[in-house]
Amino acid sequence: MSSQPDLYPAPKRALDKSVAAVLSVLLAPVFAVALGAMGVDMLREHRNRGPLLYRERRVSRGREFDLLKFRTLRRDVLERVRDEESHARLYEADESNLTWAGRHVLKPWYLDELPQLFNVLRGDMSLVGPRPWPRSMVENQVAQGLDYRNEVVAGWTGPAQVQKGITESSGFAALDLEYVEACRTASGPELVRRDLGILWRTVKVLARGEGMQF
């Protein structure tokens, strides 16, 4: 049995399942808009054709799972990602690699991340926590002495994702570590209140069309 402390208490699990289920229903029209934009884009431009969903192996509490995203990269770029055994995130930073729908519809409003609500429902992720990283990036972070991504459930959003103006990885890590410490020390209801606050800040960021930090 794992000796790790339980950083995913029952009230947080209940919040995740209930909110993710409600959002999956309420956001059905948004899913339809995202899929419609992708469909029109693929009809307009041949190089933007390809699968609607993209799966990439990520880490949550030390375990790998298939992260779900709406595809934002052109088909040729996605093939390059696979050939080089790289990560989509590295290519998404360059807008020239994105499809029209990815650049103008999905990325600004974080819509490419909507399928991760189903990751939350499956228990792969939490609504709030450090973002899930690929195994190689987690191992690099562990080598630097930061192993919290092996301890806590990864999040759909988190304190680092709603804080604009951060450019250094150390700044993101500091916010993640503050949240992980809260997971260790706060009561279940306190953690739920913190999560609800971060979710509300996420809504405000998305409403401004600013997109989200990785």
DRENPA-3360 file (N, C-alpha, C; in nm, 2 decimals, always signed):
BEGIN
1 = MSSQPDLY = +0.08/-0.12/+0.00/+0.00/+0.00/+0.00/+0.09/+0.12/+0.00 ~ +0.04/+0.23/-0.07/+0.12/+0.35/-0.08/+0.13/+0.42/+0.05 ~ +0.25/+0.48/+0.08/+0.27/+0.55/+0.21/+0.24/+0.70/+0.19 ~ +0.20/+0.74/+0.07/+0.17/+0.88/+0.04/+0.05/+0.92/+0.12 ~ +0.05/+1.05/+0.16/-0.07/+1.10/+0.23/-0.18/+1.12/+0.12 ~ -0.31/+1.11/+0.17/-0.42/+1.12/+0.07/-0.44/+1.27/+0.04 ~ -0.40/+1.31/-0.07/-0.41/+1.45/-0.11/-0.53/+1.47/-0.20 ~ -0.62/+1.38/-0.20/-0.74/+1.38/-0.28/-0.86/+1.34/-0.19;
9 = PAPKRALD = -0.90/+1.42/-0.09/-1.00/+1.38/+0.01/-1.14/+1.37/-0.05 ~ -1.23/+1.31/+0.02/-1.36/+1.28/-0.03/-1.44/+1.40/-0.07 ~ -1.44/+1.51/+0.00/-1.51/+1.63/-0.04/-1.46/+1.68/-0.18 ~ -1.33/+1.67/-0.20/-1.27/+1.72/-0.33/-1.32/+1.62/-0.44 ~ -1.32/+1.49/-0.42/-1.37/+1.40/-0.52/-1.51/+1.42/-0.55 ~ -1.59/+1.45/-0.45/-1.74/+1.48/-0.47/-1.76/+1.60/-0.55 ~ -1.68/+1.71/-0.52/-1.69/+1.83/-0.60/-1.65/+1.80/-0.75 ~ -1.54/+1.73/-0.77/-1.50/+1.70/-0.90/-1.61/+1.63/-0.98;
17 = KSVAAVLS = -1.66/+1.52/-0.93/-1.76/+1.44/-1.00/-1.89/+1.52/-1.03 ~ -1.94/+1.59/-0.93/-2.06/+1.66/-0.94/-2.05/+1.78/-1.04 ~ -1.94/+1.86/-1.03/-1.93/+1.98/-1.11/-1.90/+1.93/-1.26 ~ -1.81/+1.83/-1.27/-1.77/+1.79/-1.40/-1.90/+1.73/-1.48 ~ -1.98/+1.66/-1.40/-2.10/+1.61/-1.46/-2.20/+1.72/-1.51 ~ -2.22/+1.82/-1.42/-2.30/+1.93/-1.45/-2.25/+2.01/-1.57 ~ -2.12/+2.04/-1.57/-2.06/+2.11/-1.68/-2.07/+2.04/-1.81 ~ -2.05/+1.90/-1.81/-2.06/+1.82/-1.93/-2.20/+1.84/-2.00;
25 = VLLAPVFA = -2.30/+1.86/-1.92/-2.44/+1.88/-1.97/-2.46/+2.02/-2.01 ~ -2.42/+2.12/-1.92/-2.45/+2.26/-1.95/-2.37/+2.31/-2.07 ~ -2.25/+2.25/-2.09/-2.16/+2.30/-2.19/-2.18/+2.22/-2.32 ~ -2.28/+2.14/-2.33/-2.31/+2.07/-2.46/-2.31/+2.16/-2.58 ~ -2.38/+2.28/-2.57/-2.38/+2.37/-2.68/-2.24/+2.42/-2.72 ~ -2.15/+2.44/-2.62/-2.02/+2.48/-2.64/-1.94/+2.37/-2.71 ~ -1.96/+2.25/-2.67/-1.90/+2.13/-2.74/-1.94/+2.14/-2.88 ~ -2.07/+2.16/-2.91/-2.12/+2.16/-3.04/-2.05/+2.28/-3.13;
33 = VALGAMGV = -2.03/+2.39/-3.06/-1.97/+2.50/-3.13/-1.83/+2.47/-3.17 ~ -1.75/+2.41/-3.07/-1.62/+2.37/-3.10/-1.61/+2.27/-3.21 ~ -1.69/+2.17/-3.21/-1.69/+2.06/-3.31/-1.73/+2.12/-3.45 ~ -1.83/+2.21/-3.44/-1.87/+2.27/-3.57/-1.76/+2.36/-3.63 ~ -1.69/+2.43/-3.55/-1.58/+2.51/-3.60/-1.47/+2.43/-3.66 ~ -1.44/+2.31/-3.59/-1.34/+2.22/-3.65/-1.39/+2.16/-3.78 ~ -1.52/+2.13/-3.78/-1.57/+2.07/-3.91/-1.57/+2.16/-4.02 ~ -1.61/+2.28/-4.00/-1.60/+2.38/-4.11/-1.46/+2.41/-4.15;
41 = DMLREHRN = -1.37/+2.42/-4.05/-1.23/+2.44/-4.08/-1.17/+2.33/-4.17 ~ -1.21/+2.20/-4.14/-1.15/+2.09/-4.22/-1.21/+2.09/-4.36 ~ -1.33/+2.14/-4.38/-1.39/+2.15/-4.51/-1.33/+2.26/-4.59 ~ -1.29/+2.36/-4.53/-1.23/+2.48/-4.60/-1.08/+2.45/-4.64 ~ -1.01/+2.39/-4.55/-0.86/+2.37/-4.57/-0.82/+2.23/-4.55 ~ -0.76/+2.17/-4.66/-0.73/+2.03/-4.65/-0.62/+2.00/-4.55 ~ -0.53/+2.08/-4.53/-0.42/+2.05/-4.43/-0.47/+2.06/-4.29 ~ -0.59/+2.11/-4.26/-0.64/+2.11/-4.13/-0.73/+1.99/-4.10;
49 = RGPLLYRE = -0.74/+1.90/-4.19/-0.82/+1.78/-4.17/-0.74/+1.68/-4.08 ~ -0.82/+1.60/-4.01/-0.76/+1.50/-3.92/-0.86/+1.46/-3.81 ~ -0.81/+1.39/-3.71/-0.90/+1.35/-3.60/-0.95/+1.47/-3.52 ~ -1.07/+1.46/-3.47/-1.12/+1.56/-3.38/-1.06/+1.56/-3.24 ~ -1.03/+1.44/-3.19/-0.97/+1.43/-3.06/-0.82/+1.40/-3.07 ~ -0.74/+1.45/-2.98/-0.60/+1.41/-2.97/-0.58/+1.36/-2.83 ~ -0.50/+1.25/-2.82/-0.47/+1.18/-2.70/-0.32/+1.19/-2.67 ~ -0.28/+1.22/-2.55/-0.14/+1.23/-2.52/-0.12/+1.17/-2.38;
57 = RRVSRGRE = -0.01/+1.09/-2.36/+0.01/+1.03/-2.23/+0.06/+1.14/-2.13 ~ +0.00/+1.15/-2.02/+0.04/+1.25/-1.92/+0.04/+1.18/-1.78 ~ +0.09/+1.25/-1.68/+0.11/+1.19/-1.55/+0.01/+1.26/-1.45 ~ -0.06/+1.18/-1.37/-0.14/+1.23/-1.26/-0.12/+1.14/-1.14 ~ -0.06/+1.20/-1.03/-0.03/+1.13/-0.91/+0.06/+1.01/-0.94 ~ +0.16/+1.03/-1.03/+0.26/+0.93/-1.06/+0.22/+0.83/-1.16 ~ +0.09/+0.83/-1.21/+0.04/+0.73/-1.30/+0.01/+0.80/-1.44 ~ +0.04/+0.73/-1.54/+0.01/+0.78/-1.68/-0.13/+0.75/-1.72;
65 = FDLLKFRT = -0.19/+0.84/-1.79/-0.32/+0.82/-1.85/-0.33/+0.90/-1.98 ~ -0.43/+0.87/-2.06/-0.45/+0.94/-2.19/-0.53/+1.07/-2.17 ~ -0.46/+1.18/-2.18/-0.52/+1.31/-2.17/-0.60/+1.34/-2.30 ~ -0.72/+1.39/-2.29/-0.80/+1.41/-2.41/-0.81/+1.56/-2.44 ~ -0.79/+1.59/-2.57/-0.80/+1.73/-2.61/-0.87/+1.74/-2.75 ~ -0.94/+1.84/-2.78/-0.97/+1.87/-2.92/-0.84/+1.91/-2.99 ~ -0.83/+1.85/-3.11/-0.70/+1.88/-3.19/-0.69/+2.02/-3.23 ~ -0.58/+2.09/-3.20/-0.56/+2.22/-3.25/-0.45/+2.23/-3.35;
73 = LRRDVLER = -0.37/+2.13/-3.36/-0.25/+2.13/-3.46/-0.29/+2.08/-3.59 ~ -0.23/+2.13/-3.70/-0.25/+2.08/-3.83/-0.20/+1.94/-3.84 ~ -0.26/+1.86/-3.93/-0.23/+1.72/-3.94/-0.08/+1.69/-3.96 ~ -0.01/+1.78/-4.05/+0.13/+1.75/-4.07/+0.21/+1.78/-3.95 ~ +0.17/+1.88/-3.87/+0.24/+1.91/-3.75/+0.22/+1.80/-3.65 ~ +0.10/+1.75/-3.64/+0.08/+1.64/-3.55/+0.16/+1.52/-3.58 ~ +0.17/+1.49/-3.71/+0.26/+1.38/-3.75/+0.40/+1.40/-3.71 ~ +0.45/+1.53/-3.72/+0.59/+1.56/-3.68/+0.60/+1.54/-3.53;
81 = VRDEESHA = +0.50/+1.57/-3.45/+0.51/+1.55/-3.31/+0.53/+1.40/-3.28 ~ +0.45/+1.32/-3.35/+0.46/+1.17/-3.32/+0.59/+1.12/-3.37 ~ +0.64/+1.16/-3.49/+0.77/+1.11/-3.54/+0.88/+1.15/-3.45 ~ +0.88/+1.26/-3.39/+0.98/+1.31/-3.30/+0.96/+1.27/-3.16 ~ +0.85/+1.20/-3.13/+0.82/+1.16/-3.00/+0.82/+1.27/-2.90 ~ +0.76/+1.39/-2.95/+0.76/+1.51/-2.87/+0.63/+1.53/-2.81 ~ +0.60/+1.65/-2.77/+0.47/+1.68/-2.70/+0.40/+1.80/-2.78 ~ +0.27/+1.79/-2.79/+0.19/+1.89/-2.86/+0.21/+2.03/-2.81;
89 = RLYEADES = +0.23/+2.04/-2.68/+0.24/+2.17/-2.61/+0.35/+2.25/-2.67 ~ +0.46/+2.19/-2.71/+0.58/+2.26/-2.76/+0.55/+2.32/-2.90 ~ +0.46/+2.26/-2.97/+0.42/+2.31/-3.10/+0.30/+2.40/-3.10 ~ +0.22/+2.39/-3.00/+0.10/+2.48/-2.99/+0.14/+2.62/-2.96 ~ +0.26/+2.64/-2.90/+0.31/+2.78/-2.87/+0.33/+2.86/-2.99 ~ +0.35/+2.80/-3.11/+0.37/+2.86/-3.24/+0.24/+2.86/-3.31 ~ +0.18/+2.98/-3.33/+0.05/+2.99/-3.39/+0.04/+2.94/-3.53 ~ +0.16/+2.94/-3.60/+0.16/+2.90/-3.74/+0.14/+2.75/-3.75;
97 = NLTWAGRH = +0.15/+2.67/-3.64/+0.13/+2.53/-3.63/-0.02/+2.49/-3.61 ~ -0.10/+2.59/-3.57/-0.24/+2.57/-3.54/-0.33/+2.57/-3.66 ~ -0.44/+2.50/-3.65/-0.55/+2.51/-3.74/-0.62/+2.64/-3.72 ~ -0.70/+2.68/-3.82/-0.78/+2.80/-3.81/-0.86/+2.80/-3.68 ~ -0.93/+2.68/-3.66/-1.02/+2.67/-3.55/-0.94/+2.67/-3.42 ~ -0.82/+2.61/-3.42/-0.74/+2.61/-3.30/-0.69/+2.75/-3.26 ~ -0.66/+2.83/-3.36/-0.60/+2.96/-3.34/-0.71/+3.06/-3.30 ~ -0.83/+3.05/-3.36/-0.93/+3.15/-3.34/-1.05/+3.11/-3.25;
105 = VLKPWYLD = -1.07/+2.98/-3.23/-1.18/+2.94/-3.15/-1.14/+2.86/-3.03 ~ -1.06/+2.76/-3.05/-1.03/+2.66/-2.94/-0.93/+2.72/-2.83 ~ -0.82/+2.77/-2.88/-0.72/+2.81/-2.78/-0.75/+2.93/-2.70 ~ -0.81/+3.04/-2.76/-0.84/+3.16/-2.68/-0.93/+3.13/-2.56 ~ -1.03/+3.04/-2.58/-1.13/+3.02/-2.48/-1.11/+2.88/-2.41 ~ -0.99/+2.82/-2.43/-0.96/+2.69/-2.36/-1.05/+2.58/-2.40 ~ -1.11/+2.59/-2.52/-1.21/+2.49/-2.55/-1.15/+2.36/-2.59 ~ -1.02/+2.36/-2.63/-0.95/+2.24/-2.66/-0.94/+2.15/-2.54;
113 = ELPQLFNV = -0.95/+2.21/-2.42/-0.93/+2.13/-2.30/-1.07/+2.07/-2.25 ~ -1.18/+2.11/-2.31/-1.31/+2.06/-2.26/-1.32/+1.91/-2.25 ~ -1.27/+1.83/-2.34/-1.28/+1.69/-2.33/-1.22/+1.63/-2.20 ~ -1.14/+1.71/-2.13/-1.08/+1.66/-2.01/-1.18/+1.66/-1.89 ~ -1.30/+1.71/-1.91/-1.40/+1.69/-1.82/-1.43/+1.54/-1.81 ~ -1.42/+1.47/-1.91/-1.44/+1.32/-1.91/-1.32/+1.25/-1.84 ~ -1.20/+1.31/-1.85/-1.09/+1.26/-1.77/-1.12/+1.28/-1.62 ~ -1.18/+1.39/-1.58/-1.22/+1.41/-1.44/-1.33/+1.31/-1.40;
121 = LRGDMSLV = -1.43/+1.29/-1.48/-1.53/+1.19/-1.45/-1.47/+1.05/-1.43 ~ -1.37/+1.02/-1.51/-1.31/+0.89/-1.50/-1.21/+0.88/-1.38 ~ -1.18/+0.99/-1.32/-1.09/+0.99/-1.20/-0.95/+1.00/-1.24 ~ -0.92/+1.03/-1.37/-0.78/+1.05/-1.41/-0.72/+1.18/-1.35 ~ -0.81/+1.28/-1.34/-0.78/+1.42/-1.30/-0.87/+1.47/-1.20 ~ -0.84/+1.58/-1.14/-0.92/+1.66/-1.06/-0.96/+1.79/-1.14 ~ -1.06/+1.86/-1.10/-1.09/+1.99/-1.16/-0.98/+2.09/-1.13 ~ -0.92/+2.08/-1.01/-0.82/+2.18/-0.97/-0.69/+2.10/-0.93;
129 = GPRPWPRS = -0.58/+2.15/-0.97/-0.45/+2.09/-0.93/-0.34/+2.13/-1.03 ~ -0.22/+2.09/-1.01/-0.11/+2.11/-1.10/-0.15/+2.05/-1.24 ~ -0.12/+2.12/-1.35/-0.15/+2.06/-1.48/-0.08/+1.93/-1.50 ~ -0.14/+1.84/-1.57/-0.07/+1.71/-1.60/+0.04/+1.73/-1.71 ~ +0.16/+1.68/-1.68/+0.27/+1.69/-1.77/+0.31/+1.56/-1.83 ~ +0.37/+1.55/-1.94/+0.43/+1.43/-1.99/+0.53/+1.37/-1.90 ~ +0.55/+1.24/-1.91/+0.65/+1.17/-1.82/+0.79/+1.23/-1.82 ~ +0.84/+1.27/-1.94/+0.97/+1.32/-1.95/+0.99/+1.45/-1.88;
137 = MVENQVAQ = +0.89/+1.54/-1.88/+0.89/+1.66/-1.81/+0.88/+1.64/-1.66 ~ +0.80/+1.55/-1.62/+0.79/+1.52/-1.48/+0.92/+1.47/-1.42 ~ +0.99/+1.38/-1.50/+1.12/+1.33/-1.46/+1.22/+1.44/-1.45 ~ +1.22/+1.53/-1.54/+1.31/+1.65/-1.53/+1.28/+1.73/-1.41 ~ +1.15/+1.75/-1.38/+1.12/+1.83/-1.26/+1.16/+1.75/-1.13 ~ +1.14/+1.62/-1.13/+1.18/+1.54/-1.01/+1.33/+1.55/-0.99 ~ +1.41/+1.55/-1.10/+1.56/+1.57/-1.09/+1.60/+1.70/-1.03 ~ +1.51/+1.80/-1.04/+1.53/+1.93/-0.98/+1.48/+1.94/-0.84;
145 = GLDYRNEV = +1.43/+1.82/-0.79/+1.39/+1.82/-0.65/+1.24/+1.84/-0.62 ~ +1.16/+1.85/-0.73/+1.02/+1.87/-0.72/+0.94/+1.75/-0.77 ~ +0.89/+1.68/-0.67/+0.82/+1.55/-0.71/+0.67/+1.56/-0.68 ~ +0.61/+1.68/-0.67/+0.47/+1.69/-0.63/+0.38/+1.63/-0.73 ~ +0.42/+1.63/-0.86/+0.33/+1.57/-0.96/+0.32/+1.42/-0.95 ~ +0.40/+1.36/-0.87/+0.39/+1.22/-0.83/+0.30/+1.20/-0.71 ~ +0.26/+1.30/-0.64/+0.19/+1.29/-0.52/+0.05/+1.34/-0.53 ~ +0.02/+1.43/-0.61/-0.11/+1.49/-0.62/-0.18/+1.47/-0.75;
153 = VAGWTGPA = -0.31/+1.46/-0.75/-0.39/+1.44/-0.87/-0.38/+1.57/-0.96 ~ -0.35/+1.55/-1.09/-0.34/+1.66/-1.18/-0.47/+1.73/-1.20 ~ -0.47/+1.86/-1.24/-0.59/+1.93/-1.25/-0.62/+1.98/-1.39 ~ -0.75/+2.00/-1.41/-0.80/+2.07/-1.54/-0.76/+2.21/-1.54 ~ -0.76/+2.28/-1.43/-0.71/+2.41/-1.41/-0.64/+2.41/-1.27 ~ -0.58/+2.53/-1.24/-0.51/+2.54/-1.12/-0.46/+2.68/-1.09 ~ -0.40/+2.70/-0.97/-0.36/+2.84/-0.94/-0.26/+2.90/-1.04 ~ -0.18/+2.82/-1.09/-0.08/+2.87/-1.19/-0.14/+2.90/-1.32;
161 = QVQKGITE = -0.25/+2.84/-1.36/-0.32/+2.86/-1.49/-0.40/+2.99/-1.49 ~ -0.44/+3.04/-1.37/-0.52/+3.17/-1.37/-0.44/+3.29/-1.33 ~ -0.31/+3.27/-1.31/-0.22/+3.38/-1.27/-0.15/+3.43/-1.40 ~ -0.19/+3.54/-1.45/-0.13/+3.60/-1.57/+0.00/+3.67/-1.54 ~ +0.09/+3.68/-1.63/+0.21/+3.75/-1.62/+0.33/+3.67/-1.57 ~ +0.32/+3.54/-1.55/+0.43/+3.46/-1.50/+0.50/+3.41/-1.63 ~ +0.63/+3.43/-1.63/+0.71/+3.38/-1.75/+0.81/+3.27/-1.71 ~ +0.84/+3.26/-1.58/+0.94/+3.17/-1.54/+0.88/+3.04/-1.48;
169 = SSGFAALD = +0.94/+2.93/-1.51/+0.88/+2.80/-1.46/+0.88/+2.80/-1.30 ~ +0.98/+2.87/-1.24/+0.98/+2.87/-1.10/+0.86/+2.93/-1.04 ~ +0.80/+3.03/-1.11/+0.68/+3.10/-1.06/+0.56/+3.01/-1.07 ~ +0.55/+2.93/-1.17/+0.44/+2.83/-1.18/+0.46/+2.72/-1.07 ~ +0.58/+2.68/-1.05/+0.61/+2.57/-0.95/+0.57/+2.62/-0.81 ~ +0.60/+2.75/-0.78/+0.57/+2.81/-0.65/+0.42/+2.81/-0.62 ~ +0.34/+2.84/-0.72/+0.20/+2.84/-0.71/+0.15/+2.70/-0.69 ~ +0.20/+2.60/-0.77/+0.16/+2.46/-0.76/+0.19/+2.41/-0.62;
177 = LEYVEACR = +0.31/+2.44/-0.57/+0.36/+2.40/-0.43/+0.27/+2.45/-0.32 ~ +0.23/+2.58/-0.34/+0.13/+2.64/-0.24/+0.00/+2.56/-0.24 ~ -0.04/+2.52/-0.36/-0.17/+2.45/-0.36/-0.15/+2.31/-0.30 ~ -0.04/+2.24/-0.34/-0.02/+2.11/-0.28/-0.01/+2.11/-0.13 ~ +0.05/+2.21/-0.07/+0.06/+2.23/+0.07/-0.08/+2.24/+0.13 ~ -0.17/+2.31/+0.06/-0.30/+2.33/+0.11/-0.37/+2.19/+0.10 ~ -0.34/+2.11/+0.00/-0.40/+1.97/+0.00/-0.36/+1.89/+0.12 ~ -0.23/+1.91/+0.16/-0.18/+1.84/+0.28/-0.24/+1.88/+0.41;
185 = TASGPELV = -0.27/+2.01/+0.42/-0.30/+2.07/+0.55/-0.44/+2.12/+0.57 ~ -0.51/+2.15/+0.46/-0.65/+2.21/+0.48/-0.75/+2.09/+0.50 ~ -0.86/+2.13/+0.56/-0.97/+2.03/+0.58/-1.04/+2.02/+0.44 ~ -1.12/+1.91/+0.43/-1.19/+1.89/+0.31/-1.27/+2.01/+0.27 ~ -1.36/+2.06/+0.36/-1.44/+2.18/+0.32/-1.35/+2.30/+0.28 ~ -1.24/+2.32/+0.35/-1.15/+2.43/+0.32/-1.10/+2.42/+0.17 ~ -1.06/+2.29/+0.14/-1.00/+2.27/+0.01/-1.11/+2.29/-0.10 ~ -1.23/+2.25/-0.07/-1.34/+2.27/-0.17/-1.36/+2.42/-0.19;
193 = RRDLGILW = -1.36/+2.50/-0.08/-1.37/+2.65/-0.10/-1.26/+2.70/-0.19 ~ -1.14/+2.65/-0.16/-1.02/+2.70/-0.24/-1.04/+2.66/-0.39 ~ -1.09/+2.54/-0.41/-1.11/+2.49/-0.55/-1.22/+2.58/-0.62 ~ -1.32/+2.61/-0.55/-1.43/+2.69/-0.61/-1.38/+2.83/-0.64 ~ -1.30/+2.88/-0.56/-1.24/+3.01/-0.59/-1.15/+3.01/-0.72 ~ -1.07/+2.90/-0.73/-0.99/+2.89/-0.85/-1.07/+2.87/-0.98 ~ -1.18/+2.79/-0.96/-1.27/+2.77/-1.07/-1.34/+2.90/-1.12 ~ -1.38/+2.98/-1.02/-1.44/+3.11/-1.05/-1.34/+3.20/-1.13;
201 = RTVKVLAR = -1.22/+3.20/-1.08/-1.11/+3.28/-1.15/-1.09/+3.23/-1.29 ~ -1.10/+3.10/-1.30/-1.08/+3.04/-1.44/-1.19/+3.08/-1.53 ~ -1.32/+3.09/-1.48/-1.43/+3.13/-1.56/-1.40/+3.28/-1.61 ~ -1.35/+3.36/-1.52/-1.33/+3.50/-1.55/-1.22/+3.52/-1.66 ~ -1.12/+3.44/-1.65/-1.01/+3.44/-1.75/-1.06/+3.40/-1.88 ~ -1.14/+3.29/-1.88/-1.19/+3.24/-2.01/-1.29/+3.34/-2.07 ~ -1.37/+3.40/-1.99/-1.47/+3.50/-2.04/-1.40/+3.61/-2.11 ~ -1.28/+3.64/-2.07/-1.20/+3.75/-2.14/-1.13/+3.70/-2.27;
209 = GEGMQF = -1.14/+3.57/-2.30/-1.08/+3.51/-2.42/-0.93/+3.52/-2.41 ~ -0.87/+3.50/-2.29/-0.73/+3.51/-2.28/-0.66/+3.38/-2.29 ~ -0.74/+3.27/-2.30/-0.67/+3.14/-2.30/-0.62/+3.10/-2.16 ~ -0.55/+2.99/-2.15/-0.50/+2.95/-2.02/-0.35/+2.91/-2.03 ~ -0.28/+2.93/-1.93/-0.14/+2.89/-1.92/-0.14/+2.74/-1.91 ~ -0.04/+2.67/-1.96/-0.03/+2.53/-1.96/-0.04/+2.47/-1.82;
% end
